[in-house]
Amino acid sequence: MGFEKGDAVVLRDQHSDHDGEVGEVSQVSETMFGDNTYIVQFDEGQEAGIPAEALDAAEE
């Protein structure tokens, strides 16, 4: 599943301080392998280099 800038997402990464938090996609980058990675802004910071598999669409 792909996300676009401005989408609300939930991070699913047990090693992150933001695991389970809702954030907003602030940037989408394509890797040299053609996959997208994301920078997500949270209330208390941001995470960079997040693969699509670690994100779920947030409930509206």
ChimeraX attribute file (.defattr): number of C-alpha atoms within 10 A of each C-alpha:
attribute: neighborCount
match mode: 1-to-1
recipient: residues
	/A:1	8
	/A:2	14
	/A:3	18
	/A:4	12
	/A:5	13
	/A:6	13
	/A:7	13
	/A:8	20
	/A:9	22
	/A:10	21
	/A:11	25
	/A:12	17
	/A:13	15
	/A:14	10
	/A:15	7
	/A:16	11
	/A:17	13
	/A:18	21
	/A:19	14
	/A:20	15
	/A:21	15
	/A:22	21
	/A:23	25
	/A:24	20
	/A:25	22
	/A:26	17
	/A:27	16
	/A:28	18
	/A:29	14
	/A:30	10
	/A:31	10
	/A:32	7
	/A:33	6
	/A:34	8
	/A:35	11
	/A:36	17
	/A:37	20
	/A:38	24
	/A:39	19
	/A:40	27
	/A:41	20
	/A:42	18
	/A:43	10
	/A:44	8
	/A:45	10
	/A:46	15
	/A:47	16
	/A:48	15
	/A:49	14
	/A:50	18
	/A:51	14
	/A:52	15
	/A:53	12
	/A:54	15
	/A:55	23
	/A:56	17
	/A:57	15
	/A:58	14
	/A:59	8
	/A:60	4
